């Protein structure tokens, strides 16, 4: 007999927001306990807890972000422009170092996910350059599995990070490889491991964002932030048990993002969700201009909800007219109840 933890079992318990540090482990190990012959399942009922992200909304308590080694609030604003120098040709060179490591990450109190990470965090660093720059990324494999980095955009075949295309297609443990190419086209892109089984290497956490700004820049805004939408498959049954933005389910519900009335906000939104066909983003009480892939300076639509398949991405720009607490979340109820929701605290 095998015991498995399913997202639907979690919802029967009242949602991930009802789990405390003590209760989470009990849920993970006992939620699907059953007997032969189809006996009824028995569930541990954890203590109910509500957090400060919004009255009446389920919260998950606090994960240990110091132990995790990254703070999802900091990830919002953390743009890595690399070590900058100038090549003899006059071209700007940006150099980055990425280390792949295995790391346990507490995703809700009491439940750790055995992740594979770029630089010890989920998502990996947000790399940022300007169109036409030379990008040089040294990837060091400090894990016990072969890995790679595949970048969306233009580059030679030997820099594609796919097995069979050269030494960068499968970097063995203890080895390193230098990916080098020009930053083009401008837009919002991503990178991820492309070693097979591909779904597992992505689902374990090996992904990040690559932003290439147009040479003339984008119109100025008051705040820019990055949101990477993804899932967490705790028991490796190819079904997501939690959903999140920037690593930790419910984090921006418990830690609302502060903005001000009238501020223009730009979000670089990336979907790298595995095991579900699509993801979505819904913003309460306002609308946003949407720029698919960020490769045009002209928005495609003015809306409050967009849908993205895996690896689709886009730029959102919006303002709020009124102060208050406003939700943003996946407009799939199950995703939202299992972690993919947050709050903007709009200040006067």
N, C-alpha and C positions, 0 to 999 in steps of 0.2 A: 504494500500500500504506500502511495506517495502523497505527501501533503504539499499542496500548492496554494499560493496566495494570489487571488484574482482581484482585479479592480472592481468587479461587481460585488464580491464579498465585502470589499472595503466600503462601497456605497451602502450596502445593507447595514453596516455599522454606523451609518449616519454621516459618512464622508470622512475624508482624511483630516478634516478640521477637528474631529473628536478624539484624535489620538494624542496622548501625552507620551513623554519619554518612557514611562514605565509600561504603558499599554501597548506601545507600538511593537515591541518585540513579541509580546504575547499574541498580537494579531498576526504578525508575520509567521509565527511558528504553529499557531493553533487555529487560525481562522477557517481553514479548510479541513479540520479534523473530521473524519467520518469513519464509519464501520462498514464492513462488508455487507452486501445485501441492500445497499441503498438507504441506509439509515439517515435520519435527518442530520444536517450539519449543526455543529454547536459553535457558537461564537463567543469570544471574550468581549464583554462590554466595557470599554475603557472609560475613564472619568471624562466627563464633558468639559471642554475648555474653550473659551472664546477670547480672542485676542483683540488688540486695539485698532486693527486695520479698519474696522467698520462695525458698529453695533449690530448684533444679530447675524453677522457673517461668521461662518466657521473659520477658525484659525488653527494652526498646527503647533503653536508654541515656537520655541526658538531652537534652531539647530546651532551647533558650535562652529561659527564661521572662522574662528581663530584656528581650530583644529583642521577645518576644511582647507584653510589657507587662501581663501578668497571671499570677497564680499560682493554679492550681486548688485548692491547699490553702486559700489565703485566700478564694477564692470560696465554699468550704463555709460559712464563718462570716460572710460579708459581707452584712449586712442594711442596706439604705438606707432610713432613716426619713424622708428628705427634710428640707427646711428648714421648721421648724415655727413656726406663728404661729396667732393666733386671729382669726376673722372677727368683724365687729360683732354677728352673731347668736349668738356664743358657740361656733360650730362650729370644730373644729380644722381648720386648713388645712395640707396637706403639699405642698410644691413640689419638683419634680424637673426636672433638665435632662438630656436625652438627645441625643447627637450621633451621627448615622449617618456612618460613615467606611468606606472601602475599606481593607483591611489584609491583608498577607500574614502568615500565622501558621504557624510551624513545628509540625507535628502529630506527626511522628516525626523523628529526626535526619536532616537532609538533604532532607526533603520539606516544602515550604511549600504552604499552601492559600490561594488568593486569596479571602479571606473578605469578606463584608459584615457590619459589626458595629454594635451599639449600644454607644457609649462605648469602642470599641476592644477589646472582649473577647467571648469566647464561653463561656457565655451572657452576655446583657446583664445589667445590674444587677438584683439582687433587691430589688424595691420592696416596702416593708412599711408597712402602715397598720392602723388600728383601724376596725372596723365603724362607719359613720356619719361618718367623717372626710371632708373635701373633699380630693380629689386633683387636683393641677394639674401636668401634665407638658408642658414645652416641648420639642418635638422639632425639632432643627435638622438639616437634610439637608446634610451636608458631602461627600456622595458625588457620583458622576456619573450616578446613576440616580434616578428617582422612587421614594419609599418611603413607608411609613406605619407606624402602630402600632395594632393591633387588640387590645383587651383583652377577656378573658373576664370576664363579670359583667354587672351592670345599668348601662346608660347610655343617653343619648339617641342617636337615629340619626346625628346629625351628629358624634358622638364615636366612631363605630364603626370608623373607619379603613379603610373599604372604598371603592374607586373608585366614584363616582357618588352618594355620600352627602353630599358637601360638600367643602370645601377640605382637610379632614384626611384624605380618602380617598386622596389622591395628592399628596404634598408634593414639589415639584420641587427639583432640585439648587439649593442656595443659598437655599432658602426655609425657613420654619419654621411650625409650627402648634402651638397650645396645646390639649391634650386636658384636659377638666375634667369631673369627675363625682363623685358620692358613692361611697364605698367600701362596696359591698354586692354579694352576700351575703358573710358571713364564710366563709372557706375558703381553699383553695390554688388559685390560678388562674395564668394565664400571659398573656403578650402576644407578638405576633409581627407581622411585616410582612404586609399582605394585598394588596399590589400583584401583579398578574399578570405572568408566570406564577408563581403562588403557590408551587408546589413548589420552584422555583429560589430564590425569595427566602427561603424558610425554610431550605432546604438549605445556602445560603451563609452562614447564621449569624445571621439576624435574629430572635431569640427571647430570652425571659427569663421570670422568675417574678414573680408578684404575690401576696403573702401578705396576706390581710385577717384580722386577729385578731378573735375575738368580743369584744364589749364587756366581758364579765366575764373575758376571758382564758382561756387553756388551762391545765390543771393544770401545775405547774412540773416541769421536767426538768433534768438536769445538763448536757446539751449538745444544741444544735439545729444542724442543718446542712441545706444545700440540695444536691440532686443532680439535674441535668438530663441526661437520657439522649438521645443524638443520634447521627447518623452523619456521615461525611465522604466525599463523592464527589469524589475527586481529579481524575478525568479527565472529569467531567461527562457520563457516559453513563447517568445515572439508576440507577446501582447503587452502593451504598456500598462503599468500599474499606477503611474503618476505622470502628470504633464507639467511643464514648467517653462519659464522664461529665464534665461541666464542661470541655469543650474539648480535652483532650489524651488520646489513647489510652494505656492502661497506667499513667497517672500515679499512681493510688492503689495500684497494685501496687509501683511503685518507691518510692513515698512513703507507706507505710502510715499510716492514720488512727489516732491514739492515743486510746484510751478506757480506762476502768478497770473492773475487776470490780465489778458491782453498780450502776454508773452507769446512769441511765435516759437513753436516747438517743432523740431525735426527728429523723427525716429527712423533709424535704419533697421528695417524689420526683415529678418531672415527665417525661413522655415526649413528645419533639417529633421523634422519628425519622421521616425522610422515606424513601420508596422501599421500605420493608419494612412489612408489615401490622401487626405487633405487636412489642413489646419486653417484657422481663421483668426481674424482680429476684429473686435468690435469695440468702439469707443462711445461711451455714454455722453449724451447731452451736448455734443458738438459734432461737426463733420470735419473731414480732412481732405486735402488734395493728395492724390496718390500718383506716384511716379514708378511704374513697373520697372524693376531692375536698375532704376536710377540712370538709365542711359540716354534720357531725354530731359531737357529742362522745362518741358511742357507737361503738365499733369494730364493723365488719361481720364480721370474722373474725380468728382467731388462727392464723397460718400461717408458713411460711418462704419461700414463693414466690408472687408475684403477676404477672399479665399486664396490660399496658396497651396500648391502641391509641393512635394519635397524638392528642395533646392531653389524654389521660386523665392523671390525677394522683391522688396520695393521700399520706397521712401515715402513717409507720411509727414505732412506739414499741417499744423492746426493751431488754433488759439481757443481759449475759453473766455466767455463773456461774463460769467458769474462765479463768485467764490463758492467753495464747498468741496465735498468729497465725491469723486466720480469714479465709477468702475471702468476698467478695460479688461477684456477677457476673450477667450475663444467662444465663438457663438455655436459651440457644441456643448450642451449641458454637462455631459459626462466629463469632458475635458476640464471644464471650469470647476466642477465639484472635486476633481482629483488634482487640483493645483494650479491650473492655468487661469488665474485671475489676479488682478491687482487693483490698486487705487491711485488716482491722482488727487493730491490735496492741493486745491487751487486757492491760493492766498490772495487777499485783496490787493 
